[in-house]
């Protein structure tokens, strides 16, 4: 609670500066919504699970025909690398939607907002 008028003006000015900073960072795409990151993480985890779970049925016959442990390891390594590379390639294609949808909240107005996003580097900066 401000003790006097000047202190109240100072706090008001700080809030305005924070609001402008967050708005600018959102416009510059230096901030992302937590929901977008959570959705992207879920999608990538699902793709990893699907890719790895598809390996046994795809290589069962080839593994059954393998005659040495070295050959089995080579087959497993090849398939795991292929599956993980496919997931990595798909993850590179994930782009945030620059236009908010109807269910997205308005940009946060303070750093304490529950929808305030974590600062992330822009994909081209990384």
MARDO-560128 format. One record per atom (N, C-alpha, C, O): x, y, z; atom name; residue number from 1; residue in three letters. Coordinates in steps of 0.02 Angstrom, whole numbers, m for minus. Layout:
N
{doba {X Y Z} "CA" NUM "Ala"}
...
***
This chain:
126
{doba {43 m59 0} "N" 1 "Unk"}
{doba {0 0 0} "CA" 1 "Unk"}
{doba {45 62 0} "C" 1 "Unk"}
{doba {87 69 44} "O" 1 "Unk"}
{doba {35 106 m49} "N" 2 "Unk"}
{doba {77 166 m52} "CA" 2 "Unk"}
{doba {64 211 9} "C" 2 "Unk"}
{doba {8 216 34} "O" 2 "Unk"}
{doba {117 242 31} "N" 3 "Unk"}
{doba {112 285 90} "CA" 3 "Unk"}
{doba {93 356 72} "C" 3 "Unk"}
{doba {67 394 114} "O" 3 "Unk"}
{doba {105 375 9} "N" 4 "Unk"}
{doba {88 443 m12} "CA" 4 "Unk"}
{doba {75 444 m87} "C" 4 "Unk"}
{doba {81 393 m121} "O" 4 "Unk"}
{doba {57 503 m112} "N" 5 "Unk"}
{doba {38 509 m182} "CA" 5 "Unk"}
{doba {97 494 m228} "C" 5 "Unk"}
{doba {88 461 m279} "O" 5 "Unk"}
{doba {157 517 m212} "N" 6 "Unk"}
{doba {215 505 m255} "CA" 6 "Unk"}
{doba {232 431 m259} "C" 6 "Unk"}
{doba {250 405 m312} "O" 6 "Unk"}
{doba {225 396 m204} "N" 7 "Unk"}
{doba {238 324 m205} "CA" 7 "Unk"}
{doba {185 288 m246} "C" 7 "Unk"}
{doba {201 240 m281} "O" 7 "Unk"}
{doba {123 311 m242} "N" 8 "Unk"}
{doba {70 281 m282} "CA" 8 "Unk"}
{doba {83 293 m357} "C" 8 "Unk"}
{doba {73 248 m397} "O" 8 "Unk"}
{doba {106 352 m374} "N" 9 "Unk"}
{doba {123 366 m444} "CA" 9 "Unk"}
{doba {181 321 m467} "C" 9 "Unk"}
{doba {180 296 m523} "O" 9 "Unk"}
{doba {230 312 m424} "N" 10 "Unk"}
{doba {287 270 m441} "CA" 10 "Unk"}
{doba {264 197 m454} "C" 10 "Unk"}
{doba {285 167 m503} "O" 10 "Unk"}
{doba {222 170 m410} "N" 11 "Unk"}
{doba {197 102 m420} "CA" 11 "Unk"}
{doba {156 97 m484} "C" 11 "Unk"}
{doba {160 47 m519} "O" 11 "Unk"}
{doba {116 147 m498} "N" 12 "Unk"}
{doba {76 149 m559} "CA" 12 "Unk"}
{doba {121 149 m621} "C" 12 "Unk"}
{doba {108 115 m670} "O" 12 "Unk"}
{doba {175 189 m617} "N" 13 "Unk"}
{doba {222 192 m672} "CA" 13 "Unk"}
{doba {256 124 m682} "C" 13 "Unk"}
{doba {265 103 m739} "O" 13 "Unk"}
{doba {276 92 m629} "N" 14 "Unk"}
{doba {307 25 m634} "CA" 14 "Unk"}
{doba {261 m25 m668} "C" 14 "Unk"}
{doba {282 m64 m710} "O" 14 "Unk"}
{doba {198 m24 m649} "N" 15 "Unk"}
{doba {149 m70 m680} "CA" 15 "Unk"}
{doba {142 m55 m754} "C" 15 "Unk"}
{doba {137 m101 m795} "O" 15 "Unk"}
{doba {140 9 m773} "N" 16 "Unk"}
{doba {135 27 m844} "CA" 16 "Unk"}
{doba {196 3 m882} "C" 16 "Unk"}
{doba {190 m22 m938} "O" 16 "Unk"}
{doba {255 10 m853} "N" 17 "Unk"}
{doba {317 m12 m886} "CA" 17 "Unk"}
{doba {315 m88 m895} "C" 17 "Unk"}
{doba {332 m113 m949} "O" 17 "Unk"}
{doba {295 m125 m843} "N" 18 "Unk"}
{doba {291 m198 m848} "CA" 18 "Unk"}
{doba {240 m219 m901} "C" 18 "Unk"}
{doba {253 m265 m940} "O" 18 "Unk"}
{doba {184 m185 m903} "N" 19 "Unk"}
{doba {132 m201 m952} "CA" 19 "Unk"}
{doba {157 m190 m1023} "C" 19 "Unk"}
{doba {146 m232 m1067} "O" 19 "Unk"}
{doba {191 m133 m1034} "N" 20 "Unk"}
{doba {218 m119 m1101} "CA" 20 "Unk"}
{doba {273 m169 m1120} "C" 20 "Unk"}
{doba {276 m190 m1177} "O" 20 "Unk"}
{doba {315 m188 m1072} "N" 21 "Unk"}
{doba {368 m236 m1085} "CA" 21 "Unk"}
{doba {339 m303 m1106} "C" 21 "Unk"}
{doba {361 m333 m1154} "O" 21 "Unk"}
{doba {288 m327 m1069} "N" 22 "Unk"}
{doba {257 m391 m1086} "CA" 22 "Unk"}
{doba {222 m387 m1154} "C" 22 "Unk"}
{doba {227 m434 m1194} "O" 22 "Unk"}
{doba {188 m333 m1167} "N" 23 "Unk"}
{doba {154 m325 m1231} "CA" 23 "Unk"}
{doba {205 m325 m1288} "C" 23 "Unk"}
{doba {195 m358 m1339} "O" 23 "Unk"}
{doba {260 m289 m1280} "N" 24 "Unk"}
{doba {313 m288 m1331} "CA" 24 "Unk"}
{doba {344 m357 m1341} "C" 24 "Unk"}
{doba {355 m377 m1398} "O" 24 "Unk"}
{doba {358 m392 m1287} "N" 25 "Unk"}
{doba {388 m458 m1293} "CA" 25 "Unk"}
{doba {341 m508 m1327} "C" 25 "Unk"}
{doba {363 m551 m1364} "O" 25 "Unk"}
{doba {276 m501 m1313} "N" 26 "Unk"}
{doba {228 m544 m1347} "CA" 26 "Unk"}
{doba {226 m528 m1421} "C" 26 "Unk"}
{doba {225 m573 m1463} "O" 26 "Unk"}
{doba {226 m464 m1438} "N" 27 "Unk"}
{doba {225 m444 m1508} "CA" 27 "Unk"}
{doba {289 m465 m1545} "C" 27 "Unk"}
{doba {287 m482 m1604} "O" 27 "Unk"}
{doba {345 m465 m1509} "N" 28 "Unk"}
{doba {409 m484 m1539} "CA" 28 "Unk"}
{doba {418 m560 m1538} "C" 28 "Unk"}
{doba {470 m585 m1561} "O" 28 "Unk"}
{doba {370 m596 m1513} "N" 29 "Unk"}
{doba {370 m669 m1508} "CA" 29 "Unk"}
{doba {428 m694 m1465} "C" 29 "Unk"}
{doba {457 m747 m1479} "O" 29 "Unk"}
{doba {445 m656 m1414} "N" 30 "Unk"}
{doba {496 m678 m1366} "CA" 30 "Unk"}
{doba {464 m713 m1307} "C" 30 "Unk"}
{doba {499 m743 m1266} "O" 30 "Unk"}
{doba {398 m710 m1302} "N" 31 "Unk"}
{doba {361 m744 m1250} "CA" 31 "Unk"}
{doba {313 m793 m1284} "C" 31 "Unk"}
{doba {290 m781 m1340} "O" 31 "Unk"}
{doba {298 m847 m1250} "N" 32 "Unk"}
{doba {249 m895 m1275} "CA" 32 "Unk"}
{doba {201 m912 m1219} "C" 32 "Unk"}
{doba {218 m906 m1160} "O" 32 "Unk"}
{doba {141 m932 m1238} "N" 33 "Unk"}
{doba {92 m952 m1188} "CA" 33 "Unk"}
{doba {109 m1021 m1161} "C" 33 "Unk"}
{doba {131 m1065 m1198} "O" 33 "Unk"}
{doba {100 m1029 m1097} "N" 34 "Unk"}
{doba {114 m1093 m1064} "CA" 34 "Unk"}
{doba {73 m1149 m1097} "C" 34 "Unk"}
{doba {99 m1204 m1105} "O" 34 "Unk"}
{doba {11 m1135 m1115} "N" 35 "Unk"}
{doba {m31 m1186 m1146} "CA" 35 "Unk"}
{doba {m2 m1210 m1212} "C" 35 "Unk"}
{doba {m6 m1269 m1228} "O" 35 "Unk"}
{doba {28 m1165 m1251} "N" 36 "Unk"}
{doba {58 m1184 m1315} "CA" 36 "Unk"}
{doba {117 m1231 m1304} "C" 36 "Unk"}
{doba {126 m1280 m1340} "O" 36 "Unk"}
{doba {158 m1215 m1254} "N" 37 "Unk"}
{doba {217 m1257 m1239} "CA" 37 "Unk"}
{doba {194 m1325 m1214} "C" 37 "Unk"}
{doba {222 m1377 m1234} "O" 37 "Unk"}
{doba {145 m1326 m1170} "N" 38 "Unk"}
{doba {119 m1389 m1144} "CA" 38 "Unk"}
{doba {91 m1432 m1200} "C" 38 "Unk"}
{doba {104 m1492 m1202} "O" 38 "Unk"}
{doba {54 m1403 m1246} "N" 39 "Unk"}
{doba {27 m1440 m1302} "CA" 39 "Unk"}
{doba {82 m1467 m1347} "C" 39 "Unk"}
{doba {78 m1524 m1369} "O" 39 "Unk"}
{doba {133 m1427 m1361} "N" 40 "Unk"}
{doba {188 m1450 m1403} "CA" 40 "Unk"}
{doba {226 m1507 m1369} "C" 40 "Unk"}
{doba {245 m1555 m1402} "O" 40 "Unk"}
{doba {237 m1502 m1303} "N" 41 "Unk"}
{doba {271 m1556 m1267} "CA" 41 "Unk"}
{doba {230 m1620 m1270} "C" 41 "Unk"}
{doba {257 m1674 m1281} "O" 41 "Unk"}
{doba {165 m1614 m1261} "N" 42 "Unk"}
{doba {122 m1673 m1264} "CA" 42 "Unk"}
{doba {125 m1705 m1333} "C" 42 "Unk"}
{doba {131 m1766 m1339} "O" 42 "Unk"}
{doba {122 m1664 m1385} "N" 43 "Unk"}
{doba {124 m1689 m1454} "CA" 43 "Unk"}
{doba {190 m1726 m1468} "C" 43 "Unk"}
{doba {189 m1779 m1498} "O" 43 "Unk"}
{doba {245 m1697 m1447} "N" 44 "Unk"}
{doba {310 m1729 m1458} "CA" 44 "Unk"}
{doba {315 m1794 m1419} "C" 44 "Unk"}
{doba {339 m1844 m1446} "O" 44 "Unk"}
{doba {292 m1794 m1356} "N" 45 "Unk"}
{doba {294 m1856 m1316} "CA" 45 "Unk"}
{doba {251 m1910 m1348} "C" 45 "Unk"}
{doba {270 m1969 m1349} "O" 45 "Unk"}
{doba {194 m1891 m1374} "N" 46 "Unk"}
{doba {150 m1940 m1408} "CA" 46 "Unk"}
{doba {184 m1968 m1470} "C" 46 "Unk"}
{doba {180 m2028 m1483} "O" 46 "Unk"}
{doba {217 m1925 m1508} "N" 47 "Unk"}
{doba {252 m1948 m1568} "CA" 47 "Unk"}
{doba {309 m1996 m1550} "C" 47 "Unk"}
{doba {320 m2046 m1585} "O" 47 "Unk"}
{doba {346 m1981 m1497} "N" 48 "Unk"}
{doba {400 m2026 m1475} "CA" 48 "Unk"}
{doba {371 m2093 m1455} "C" 48 "Unk"}
{doba {396 m2145 m1476} "O" 48 "Unk"}
{doba {318 m2092 m1415} "N" 49 "Unk"}
{doba {287 m2155 m1394} "CA" 49 "Unk"}
{doba {264 m2196 m1455} "C" 49 "Unk"}
{doba {277 m2255 m1459} "O" 49 "Unk"}
{doba {229 m2164 m1501} "N" 50 "Unk"}
{doba {204 m2199 m1560} "CA" 50 "Unk"}
{doba {260 m2228 m1602} "C" 50 "Unk"}
{doba {256 m2285 m1625} "O" 50 "Unk"}
{doba {314 m2188 m1611} "N" 51 "Unk"}
{doba {370 m2212 m1652} "CA" 51 "Unk"}
{doba {405 m2271 m1620} "C" 51 "Unk"}
{doba {421 m2320 m1655} "O" 51 "Unk"}
{doba {416 m2268 m1555} "N" 52 "Unk"}
{doba {451 m2323 m1521} "CA" 52 "Unk"}
{doba {407 m2385 m1517} "C" 52 "Unk"}
{doba {431 m2441 m1525} "O" 52 "Unk"}
{doba {343 m2375 m1504} "N" 53 "Unk"}
{doba {298 m2433 m1498} "CA" 53 "Unk"}
{doba {287 m2468 m1566} "C" 53 "Unk"}
{doba {267 m2527 m1567} "O" 53 "Unk"}
{doba {299 m2435 m1621} "N" 54 "Unk"}
{doba {290 m2465 m1687} "CA" 54 "Unk"}
{doba {350 m2508 m1707} "C" 54 "Unk"}
{doba {345 m2547 m1754} "O" 54 "Unk"}
{doba {406 m2501 m1673} "N" 55 "Unk"}
{doba {467 m2536 m1693} "CA" 55 "Unk"}
{doba {460 m2613 m1689} "C" 55 "Unk"}
{doba {476 m2646 m1738} "O" 55 "Unk"}
{doba {436 m2642 m1634} "N" 56 "Unk"}
{doba {435 m2715 m1631} "CA" 56 "Unk"}
{doba {398 m2749 m1688} "C" 56 "Unk"}
{doba {424 m2797 m1717} "O" 56 "Unk"}
{doba {339 m2726 m1705} "N" 57 "Unk"}
{doba {302 m2758 m1758} "CA" 57 "Unk"}
{doba {335 m2749 m1826} "C" 57 "Unk"}
{doba {329 m2791 m1871} "O" 57 "Unk"}
{doba {371 m2693 m1834} "N" 58 "Unk"}
{doba {404 m2679 m1897} "CA" 58 "Unk"}
{doba {467 m2722 m1908} "C" 58 "Unk"}
{doba {483 m2739 m1965} "O" 58 "Unk"}
{doba {502 m2740 m1854} "N" 59 "Unk"}
{doba {565 m2777 m1863} "CA" 59 "Unk"}
{doba {564 m2848 m1836} "C" 59 "Unk"}
{doba {616 m2881 m1834} "O" 59 "Unk"}
{doba {506 m2872 m1815} "N" 60 "Unk"}
{doba {502 m2939 m1784} "CA" 60 "Unk"}
{doba {532 m2993 m1830} "C" 60 "Unk"}
{doba {572 m3033 m1807} "O" 60 "Unk"}
{doba {512 m2994 m1892} "N" 61 "Unk"}
{doba {537 m3045 m1938} "CA" 61 "Unk"}
{doba {612 m3039 m1949} "C" 61 "Unk"}
{doba {647 m3090 m1951} "O" 61 "Unk"}
{doba {635 m2978 m1957} "N" 62 "Unk"}
{doba {707 m2967 m1968} "CA" 62 "Unk"}
{doba {748 m2989 m1907} "C" 62 "Unk"}
{doba {801 m3019 m1915} "O" 62 "Unk"}
{doba {722 m2974 m1847} "N" 63 "Unk"}
{doba {757 m2995 m1786} "CA" 63 "Unk"}
{doba {756 m3071 m1779} "C" 63 "Unk"}
{doba {805 m3101 m1758} "O" 63 "Unk"}
{doba {700 m3101 m1796} "N" 64 "Unk"}
{doba {695 m3174 m1791} "CA" 64 "Unk"}
{doba {745 m3208 m1838} "C" 64 "Unk"}
{doba {771 m3262 m1823} "O" 64 "Unk"}
{doba {760 m3177 m1894} "N" 65 "Unk"}
{doba {807 m3206 m1942} "CA" 65 "Unk"}
{doba {879 m3191 m1924} "C" 65 "Unk"}
{doba {925 m3222 m1951} "O" 65 "Unk"}
{doba {890 m3143 m1879} "N" 66 "Unk"}
{doba {959 m3126 m1859} "CA" 66 "Unk"}
{doba {991 m3185 m1823} "C" 66 "Unk"}
{doba {958 m3220 m1785} "O" 66 "Unk"}
{doba {1055 m3196 m1836} "N" 67 "Unk"}
{doba {1088 m3254 m1808} "CA" 67 "Unk"}
{doba {1137 m3237 m1753} "C" 67 "Unk"}
{doba {1161 m3282 m1718} "O" 67 "Unk"}
{doba {1152 m3173 m1743} "N" 68 "Unk"}
{doba {1200 m3154 m1690} "CA" 68 "Unk"}
{doba {1173 m3096 m1650} "C" 68 "Unk"}
{doba {1133 m3057 m1675} "O" 68 "Unk"}
{doba {1195 m3090 m1588} "N" 69 "Unk"}
{doba {1176 m3032 m1548} "CA" 69 "Unk"}
{doba {1198 m2966 m1580} "C" 69 "Unk"}
{doba {1163 m2916 m1574} "O" 69 "Unk"}
{doba {1255 m2966 m1613} "N" 70 "Unk"}
{doba {1279 m2906 m1647} "CA" 70 "Unk"}
{doba {1231 m2884 m1701} "C" 70 "Unk"}
{doba {1217 m2825 m1709} "O" 70 "Unk"}
{doba {1207 m2932 m1739} "N" 71 "Unk"}
{doba {1159 m2916 m1793} "CA" 71 "Unk"}
{doba {1094 m2889 m1763} "C" 71 "Unk"}
{doba {1065 m2842 m1790} "O" 71 "Unk"}
{doba {1071 m2919 m1708} "N" 72 "Unk"}
{doba {1010 m2894 m1674} "CA" 72 "Unk"}
{doba {1020 m2822 m1651} "C" 72 "Unk"}
{doba {976 m2779 m1660} "O" 72 "Unk"}
{doba {1078 m2808 m1621} "N" 73 "Unk"}
{doba {1092 m2741 m1597} "CA" 73 "Unk"}
{doba {1094 m2691 m1654} "C" 73 "Unk"}
{doba {1069 m2635 m1648} "O" 73 "Unk"}
{doba {1123 m2711 m1711} "N" 74 "Unk"}
{doba {1127 m2667 m1770} "CA" 74 "Unk"}
{doba {1057 m2650 m1795} "C" 74 "Unk"}
{doba {1042 m2593 m1812} "O" 74 "Unk"}
{doba {1013 m2701 m1797} "N" 75 "Unk"}
{doba {945 m2690 m1820} "CA" 75 "Unk"}
{doba {907 m2644 m1773} "C" 75 "Unk"}
{doba {874 m2597 m1794} "O" 75 "Unk"}
{doba {913 m2658 m1707} "N" 76 "Unk"}
{doba {879 m2616 m1658} "CA" 76 "Unk"}
{doba {904 m2544 m1660} "C" 76 "Unk"}
{doba {864 m2496 m1659} "O" 76 "Unk"}
{doba {970 m2535 m1663} "N" 77 "Unk"}
{doba {998 m2467 m1667} "CA" 77 "Unk"}
{doba {974 m2430 m1728} "C" 77 "Unk"}
{doba {955 m2372 m1724} "O" 77 "Unk"}
{doba {974 m2463 m1785} "N" 78 "Unk"}
{doba {951 m2431 m1847} "CA" 78 "Unk"}
{doba {878 m2408 m1841} "C" 78 "Unk"}
{doba {862 m2351 m1858} "O" 78 "Unk"}
{doba {835 m2452 m1816} "N" 79 "Unk"}
{doba {764 m2435 m1810} "CA" 79 "Unk"}
{doba {752 m2380 m1758} "C" 79 "Unk"}
{doba {711 m2336 m1769} "O" 79 "Unk"}
{doba {787 m2383 m1702} "N" 80 "Unk"}
{doba {778 m2331 m1651} "CA" 80 "Unk"}
{doba {802 m2263 m1678} "C" 80 "Unk"}
{doba {768 m2213 m1668} "O" 80 "Unk"}
{doba {858 m2262 m1712} "N" 81 "Unk"}
{doba {883 m2200 m1741} "CA" 81 "Unk"}
{doba {834 m2173 m1793} "C" 81 "Unk"}
{doba {820 m2112 m1795} "O" 81 "Unk"}
{doba {807 m2217 m1834} "N" 82 "Unk"}
{doba {759 m2196 m1885} "CA" 82 "Unk"}
{doba {696 m2166 m1852} "C" 82 "Unk"}
{doba {672 m2113 m1873} "O" 82 "Unk"}
{doba {671 m2200 m1802} "N" 83 "Unk"}
{doba {610 m2176 m1768} "CA" 83 "Unk"}
{doba {622 m2109 m1733} "C" 83 "Unk"}
{doba {581 m2063 m1739} "O" 83 "Unk"}
{doba {678 m2103 m1698} "N" 84 "Unk"}
{doba {692 m2041 m1662} "CA" 84 "Unk"}
{doba {708 m1984 m1710} "C" 84 "Unk"}
{doba {691 m1926 m1696} "O" 84 "Unk"}
{doba {739 m1998 m1766} "N" 85 "Unk"}
{doba {752 m1946 m1816} "CA" 85 "Unk"}
{doba {686 m1920 m1845} "C" 85 "Unk"}
{doba {678 m1860 m1857} "O" 85 "Unk"}
{doba {639 m1966 m1857} "N" 86 "Unk"}
{doba {574 m1946 m1884} "CA" 86 "Unk"}
{doba {538 m1900 m1834} "C" 86 "Unk"}
{doba {506 m1851 m1854} "O" 86 "Unk"}
{doba {543 m1916 m1770} "N" 87 "Unk"}
{doba {511 m1874 m1719} "CA" 87 "Unk"}
{doba {546 m1806 m1716} "C" 87 "Unk"}
{doba {513 m1754 m1711} "O" 87 "Unk"}
{doba {612 m1806 m1720} "N" 88 "Unk"}
{doba {649 m1742 m1718} "CA" 88 "Unk"}
{doba {630 m1699 m1778} "C" 88 "Unk"}
{doba {621 m1638 m1771} "O" 88 "Unk"}
{doba {624 m1730 m1836} "N" 89 "Unk"}
{doba {604 m1692 m1896} "CA" 89 "Unk"}
{doba {534 m1664 m1888} "C" 89 "Unk"}
{doba {521 m1607 m1907} "O" 89 "Unk"}
{doba {488 m1703 m1859} "N" 90 "Unk"}
{doba {420 m1679 m1849} "CA" 90 "Unk"}
{doba {419 m1623 m1797} "C" 90 "Unk"}
{doba {381 m1575 m1805} "O" 90 "Unk"}
{doba {461 m1628 m1746} "N" 91 "Unk"}
{doba {463 m1575 m1694} "CA" 91 "Unk"}
{doba {488 m1510 m1724} "C" 91 "Unk"}
{doba {467 m1456 m1702} "O" 91 "Unk"}
{doba {533 m1514 m1772} "N" 92 "Unk"}
{doba {558 m1453 m1805} "CA" 92 "Unk"}
{doba {504 m1417 m1843} "C" 92 "Unk"}
{doba {509 m1357 m1856} "O" 92 "Unk"}
{doba {451 m1454 m1862} "N" 93 "Unk"}
{doba {397 m1424 m1901} "CA" 93 "Unk"}
{doba {345 m1390 m1858} "C" 93 "Unk"}
{doba {301 m1355 m1884} "O" 93 "Unk"}
{doba {348 m1399 m1792} "N" 94 "Unk"}
{doba {299 m1368 m1747} "CA" 94 "Unk"}
{doba {312 m1294 m1744} "C" 94 "Unk"}
{doba {367 m1272 m1724} "O" 94 "Unk"}
{doba {263 m1255 m1763} "N" 95 "Unk"}
{doba {267 m1182 m1762} "CA" 95 "Unk"}
{doba {210 m1157 m1720} "C" 95 "Unk"}
{doba {153 m1180 m1727} "O" 95 "Unk"}
{doba {222 m1109 m1676} "N" 96 "Unk"}
{doba {167 m1081 m1637} "CA" 96 "Unk"}
{doba {120 m1042 m1683} "C" 96 "Unk"}
{doba {142 m1010 m1731} "O" 96 "Unk"}
{doba {56 m1044 m1667} "N" 97 "Unk"}
{doba {7 m1007 m1705} "CA" 97 "Unk"}
{doba {10 m934 m1683} "C" 97 "Unk"}
{doba {m4 m919 m1625} "O" 97 "Unk"}
{doba {28 m887 m1728} "N" 98 "Unk"}
{doba {35 m818 m1707} "CA" 98 "Unk"}
{doba {m30 m783 m1691} "C" 98 "Unk"}
{doba {m30 m730 m1659} "O" 98 "Unk"}
{doba {m87 m810 m1713} "N" 99 "Unk"}
{doba {m150 m778 m1699} "CA" 99 "Unk"}
{doba {m185 m814 m1641} "C" 99 "Unk"}
{doba {m195 m875 m1644} "O" 99 "Unk"}
{doba {m204 m777 m1589} "N" 100 "Unk"}
{doba {m237 m809 m1532} "CA" 100 "Unk"}
{doba {m304 m839 m1554} "C" 100 "Unk"}
{doba {m340 m810 m1595} "O" 100 "Unk"}
{doba {m320 m896 m1525} "N" 101 "Unk"}
{doba {m385 m926 m1538} "CA" 101 "Unk"}
{doba {m435 m901 m1488} "C" 101 "Unk"}
{doba {m417 m866 m1441} "O" 101 "Unk"}
{doba {m498 m917 m1499} "N" 102 "Unk"}
{doba {m551 m892 m1455} "CA" 102 "Unk"}
{doba {m542 m916 m1383} "C" 102 "Unk"}
{doba {m562 m881 m1337} "O" 102 "Unk"}
{doba {m512 m975 m1373} "N" 103 "Unk"}
{doba {m504 m1001 m1305} "CA" 103 "Unk"}
{doba {m440 m977 m1272} "C" 103 "Unk"}
{doba {m429 m993 m1213} "O" 103 "Unk"}
{doba {m397 m940 m1307} "N" 104 "Unk"}
{doba {m337 m913 m1276} "CA" 104 "Unk"}
{doba {m354 m848 m1241} "C" 104 "Unk"}
{doba {m394 m808 m1266} "O" 104 "Unk"}
{doba {m323 m837 m1183} "N" 105 "Unk"}
{doba {m335 m774 m1148} "CA" 105 "Unk"}
{doba {m300 m716 m1183} "C" 105 "Unk"}
{doba {m256 m727 m1225} "O" 105 "Unk"}
{doba {m320 m656 m1166} "N" 106 "Unk"}
{doba {m286 m597 m1192} "CA" 106 "Unk"}
{doba {m215 m598 m1165} "C" 106 "Unk"}
{doba {m201 m632 m1116} "O" 106 "Unk"}
{doba {m169 m562 m1197} "N" 107 "Unk"}
{doba {m100 m561 m1172} "CA" 107 "Unk"}
{doba {m99 m540 m1099} "C" 107 "Unk"}
{doba {m139 m499 m1078} "O" 107 "Unk"}
{doba {m53 m569 m1060} "N" 108 "Unk"}
{doba {m50 m553 m989} "CA" 108 "Unk"}
{doba {m34 m479 m978} "C" 108 "Unk"}
{doba {0 m447 m1018} "O" 108 "Unk"}
{doba {m60 m453 m923} "N" 109 "Unk"}
{doba {m49 m383 m909} "CA" 109 "Unk"}
{doba {m1 m372 m852} "C" 109 "Unk"}
{doba {17 m315 m837} "O" 109 "Unk"}
{doba {21 m425 m819} "N" 110 "Unk"}
{doba {71 m419 m767} "CA" 110 "Unk"}
{doba {112 m483 m764} "C" 110 "Unk"}
{doba {87 m536 m784} "O" 110 "Unk"}
{doba {172 m479 m737} "N" 111 "Unk"}
{doba {213 m540 m734} "CA" 111 "Unk"}
{doba {184 m592 m686} "C" 111 "Unk"}
{doba {204 m650 m689} "O" 111 "Unk"}
{doba {138 m572 m642} "N" 112 "Unk"}
{doba {108 m619 m596} "CA" 112 "Unk"}
{doba {46 m653 m624} "C" 112 "Unk"}
{doba {15 m694 m590} "O" 112 "Unk"}
{doba {27 m636 m685} "N" 113 "Unk"}
{doba {m31 m665 m717} "CA" 113 "Unk"}
{doba {m22 m740 m724} "C" 113 "Unk"}
{doba {32 m762 m742} "O" 113 "Unk"}
{doba {m75 m780 m711} "N" 114 "Unk"}
{doba {m67 m853 m717} "CA" 114 "Unk"}
{doba {m53 m875 m788} "C" 114 "Unk"}
{doba {m29 m931 m799} "O" 114 "Unk"}
{doba {m67 m833 m837} "N" 115 "Unk"}
{doba {m53 m852 m906} "CA" 115 "Unk"}
{doba {11 m820 m932} "C" 115 "Unk"}
{doba {27 m826 m991} "O" 115 "Unk"}
{doba {47 m785 m887} "N" 116 "Unk"}
{doba {110 m755 m909} "CA" 116 "Unk"}
{doba {156 m811 m933} "C" 116 "Unk"}
{doba {160 m863 m902} "O" 116 "Unk"}
{doba {189 m799 m987} "N" 117 "Unk"}
{doba {228 m852 m1018} "CA" 117 "Unk"}
{doba {301 m847 m998} "C" 117 "Unk"}
{doba {325 m794 m976} "O" 117 "Unk"}
{doba {335 m902 m1005} "N" 118 "Unk"}
{doba {406 m904 m992} "CA" 118 "Unk"}
{doba {443 m875 m1051} "C" 118 "Unk"}
{doba {422 m882 m1109} "O" 118 "Unk"}
{doba {497 m841 m1036} "N" 119 "Unk"}
{doba {535 m810 m1091} "CA" 119 "Unk"}
{doba {573 m864 m1128} "C" 119 "Unk"}
{doba {610 m903 m1098} "O" 119 "Unk"}
{doba {563 m868 m1193} "N" 120 "Unk"}
{doba {594 m917 m1236} "CA" 120 "Unk"}
{doba {628 m881 m1294} "C" 120 "Unk"}
{doba {601 m832 m1318} "O" 120 "Unk"}
{doba {687 m906 m1316} "N" 121 "Unk"}
{doba {716 m875 m1375} "CA" 121 "Unk"}
{doba {675 m890 m1436} "C" 121 "Unk"}
{doba {645 m943 m1442} "O" 121 "Unk"}
{doba {675 m843 m1483} "N" 122 "Unk"}
{doba {639 m853 m1546} "CA" 122 "Unk"}
{doba {674 m909 m1584} "C" 122 "Unk"}
{doba {736 m914 m1580} "O" 122 "Unk"}
{doba {637 m953 m1619} "N" 123 "Unk"}
{doba {669 m1009 m1653} "CA" 123 "Unk"}
{doba {728 m990 m1697} "C" 123 "Unk"}
{doba {775 m1029 m1703} "O" 123 "Unk"}
{doba {728 m932 m1729} "N" 124 "Unk"}
{doba {783 m911 m1771} "CA" 124 "Unk"}
{doba {843 m888 m1731} "C" 124 "Unk"}
{doba {899 m887 m1756} "O" 124 "Unk"}
{doba {832 m869 m1667} "N" 125 "Unk"}
{doba {887 m848 m1624} "CA" 125 "Unk"}
{doba {926 m906 m1595} "C" 125 "Unk"}
{doba {984 m898 m1578} "O" 125 "Unk"}
{doba {893 m964 m1589} "N" 126 "Unk"}
{doba {925 m1021 m1557} "CA" 126 "Unk"}
{doba {978 m1053 m1600} "C" 126 "Unk"}
{doba {1009 m1102 m1579} "O" 126 "Unk"}
***
